[in-house]
């Protein structure tokens, strides 16, 4: 099975990350060109594009201006969001990291699609940003570039993709085509308050990280084994699940 996971907006403290051998991102050239365009934007325009305050805009403009001078870290350790904290890549053995390299894809608005050991530099970006002279967003820019590589990777394995990315990441791909050509399984995580099922974003992010960890460290290759996942009270709900939409309830 292959796994699709979203990047995080926040980057890790690079001084706290132990080094690993790295690989080059497939779309490193595109990332460099995008960084150059973003670094050329005035800080106030970048603030609007990234929907951040002036301090964060200035910080990220400097990141783009000095992009090629920054230290590059493996993608799996470079992000610091909730999902990656629950994934806890620092606990992976070298063999587990190599397994993850063959089975995990991480979306990125700057780098397109990353493997865990692909070396990346600090950045912050949104898919709605229009870095070009036309009206194309980054979703538009990446869609044709990323769809074939994702499908090819899944088909070269067992044809099953476990989608643990956020919904907006579908827009980076021709998602209808992905769903036609491979089997896509999209788990969801809900709280049952007795009256309705609720989505709590922080719990969803935690569960996505924990499930990714579960699948990678146990080297799960049977989609049926997803139902055995349990964490902090979340359990598979057979009655309300569908074959390719397993539901986990707390």
C-alpha positions in Angstrom: 0.0 0.0 0.0 1.0 3.6 -0.6 0.1 6.4 1.7 -0.6 10.1 0.9 -0.1 12.7 3.7 -0.3 16.5 3.8 2.7 18.7 4.5 2.5 21.0 7.6 2.7 24.8 7.6 5.3 24.9 10.4 8.9 23.6 10.0 10.9 21.8 12.6 13.7 23.4 14.7 16.6 22.3 12.5 19.1 22.3 15.3 17.1 19.5 17.1 16.8 17.2 14.1 19.5 14.5 13.7 20.9 14.1 10.2 20.0 11.4 7.8 21.1 10.5 4.3 18.8 12.3 1.9 17.5 12.1 -1.6 16.8 14.8 -4.1 13.1 15.8 -4.6 11.7 14.9 -8.0 10.6 18.5 -8.6 13.6 20.3 -6.9 14.0 22.5 -10.0 10.4 23.7 -9.9 10.7 24.4 -6.2 13.8 26.6 -6.8 12.0 28.6 -9.5 8.9 29.1 -7.3 11.1 30.2 -4.4 12.8 32.8 -6.7 9.4 34.2 -7.8 8.1 34.3 -4.2 11.3 36.0 -2.9 10.8 38.7 -5.5 7.4 39.7 -4.1 7.2 42.7 -1.7 6.6 41.7 1.9 3.1 43.2 2.0 2.1 41.3 -1.1 3.5 38.1 0.3 1.6 38.6 3.5 -1.6 38.8 1.6 -0.8 35.8 -0.5 0.2 33.6 2.5 -2.5 35.1 4.8 0.0 35.8 7.5 1.0 38.8 9.6 3.8 41.2 8.6 6.4 39.4 10.9 5.7 36.0 9.3 5.7 37.5 5.8 9.1 39.1 6.4 10.5 35.9 7.8 9.3 33.8 4.8 10.5 36.4 2.3 13.9 36.0 3.8 13.6 32.2 3.5 12.9 32.6 -0.2 15.6 35.1 -0.8 18.2 32.8 0.9 16.5 29.6 -0.3 19.6 27.9 -1.8 21.8 28.8 1.2 19.5 27.1 3.8 20.2 23.7 5.3 18.0 21.0 3.7 16.5 18.3 5.9 14.6 15.1 5.1 10.9 16.0 4.5 9.7 13.5 7.2 11.7 15.4 9.9 11.5 18.9 8.4 7.8 19.5 9.3 6.6 20.2 12.8 2.8 20.1 12.6 0.6 17.9 14.7 0.5 15.1 12.1 4.3 14.8 12.1 4.6 15.0 15.9 2.3 12.0 16.1 4.2 10.3 13.3 7.3 10.7 15.4 9.9 10.0 12.7 12.7 10.4 15.1 11.8 7.0 16.6 12.1 5.2 13.2 15.0 2.9 12.6 17.0 3.3 9.4 15.2 0.2 7.9 11.8 1.8 8.8 12.8 5.0 7.1 13.8 3.2 4.0 10.4 1.4 4.0 8.7 4.8 4.5 10.7 6.1 1.5 9.0 3.5 -0.7 5.5 3.8 0.6 4.8 7.4 1.8 4.1 10.5 -0.3 4.0 14.0 1.3 2.3 16.8 -0.6 4.0 20.2 -0.8 2.9 23.4 -2.4 6.5 24.2 -3.1 8.0 20.8 -3.9 4.9 19.1 -5.3 5.2 15.6 -4.0 7.9 14.4 -1.6 9.4 11.1 -0.4 10.3 11.0 3.3 14.0 11.3 2.8 13.8 14.0 0.1 15.9 17.0 1.3 13.8 20.2 1.6 14.5 23.8 2.8 12.3 25.9 5.1 9.3 27.6 3.5 5.7 28.5 4.0 3.1 28.4 1.2 -0.6 28.1 0.3 -2.1 26.3 -2.6 -4.2 29.4 -3.5 -1.1 31.5 -4.1 -0.7 32.8 -7.7 3.0 33.2 -8.3 2.8 33.6 -12.1 1.8 36.4 -14.5 -1.5 34.6 -15.2 -4.3 33.4 -13.0 -2.9 30.0 -12.2 -2.8 29.0 -8.6 -0.3 26.4 -7.3 -3.1 23.9 -7.4 -3.3 24.5 -11.2 0.5 24.5 -11.5 1.0 21.1 -9.9 -2.1 19.1 -11.1 -0.7 17.9 -14.4 2.8 17.4 -12.9 1.8 15.2 -10.0 -1.1 13.1 -11.2 0.9 10.6 -13.3 3.7 10.1 -10.7 1.3 9.4 -7.9 -0.7 6.9 -10.0 2.4 5.2 -11.3 3.8 4.8 -7.8 0.6 3.2 -6.5 0.2 0.9 -9.5 3.8 -0.2 -9.2 3.0 -1.4 -5.7 -0.4 -3.1 -5.1 -2.7 -0.5 -6.6 -4.0 0.7 -3.2 -3.6 4.3 -1.9 -4.5 5.2 1.7 -5.4 8.8 1.6 -4.6 10.5 4.9 -4.1 13.9 3.4 -6.4 16.9 4.0 -9.3 17.4 1.5 -7.7 20.4 -0.1 -4.7 18.3 -1.3 -7.0 16.5 -3.8 -6.8 19.7 -5.8 -3.1 19.1 -6.5 -4.1 16.1 -8.6 -6.7 15.1 -11.2 -8.4 13.3 -8.3 -11.2 11.8 -10.3 -8.6 10.1 -12.5 -6.6 8.9 -9.4 -9.8 7.3 -8.1 -10.5 5.7 -11.4 -7.1 4.2 -11.9 -6.2 3.1 -8.3 -8.1 2.0 -5.3 -8.3 5.0 -2.9 -9.1 4.3 0.8 -9.9 7.4 2.8 -10.2 6.9 6.6 -12.1 9.4 8.7 -12.1 10.1 12.4 -15.2 11.3 14.3 -16.4 12.0 17.8 -19.8 10.5 18.7 -21.6 12.9 21.2 -24.7 10.7 21.3 -26.6 12.9 18.9 -24.3 13.3 15.9 -20.8 12.6 14.7 -18.5 15.5 14.9 -15.1 16.3 13.3 -12.5 17.8 15.6 -9.6 18.9 13.5 -6.9 18.4 16.1 -8.1 14.8 16.7 -8.2 14.2 13.0 -4.6 15.4 12.6 -3.4 13.3 15.5 -5.1 10.2 14.1 -3.7 10.7 10.7 -0.2 10.9 12.1 -0.8 7.9 14.4 -2.3 5.8 11.5 0.6 6.6 9.2 3.0 5.5 11.9 0.9 2.3 12.5 0.9 1.5 8.7 4.6 2.2 8.2 6.1 0.6 11.3 4.0 -2.5 11.0 4.5 -2.6 7.3 0.8 -3.2 6.7 0.0 -4.4 3.2 -3.5 -5.6 3.7 -6.3 -3.0 3.5 -8.4 -5.1 5.8 -5.8 -4.5 8.6 -6.8 -0.9 8.7 -9.8 -1.8 10.9 -7.4 -3.1 13.6 -6.1 0.5 14.1 -7.0 1.9 17.5 -5.6 4.9 19.4 -6.7 6.8 22.5 -10.3 5.4 22.3 -10.7 5.7 18.6 -12.0 2.4 17.2 -13.2 1.1 13.9 -17.0 1.4 13.5 -18.0 -1.5 11.2 -21.7 -0.5 11.1 -21.1 3.0 9.7 -18.0 2.3 7.6 -18.0 1.8 3.9 -15.4 -0.5 2.1 -13.2 2.4 1.0 -14.2 4.8 3.7 -13.4 3.2 7.1 -14.8 5.2 10.0 -13.1 5.4 13.4 -15.2 6.7 16.3 -14.3 8.0 19.7 
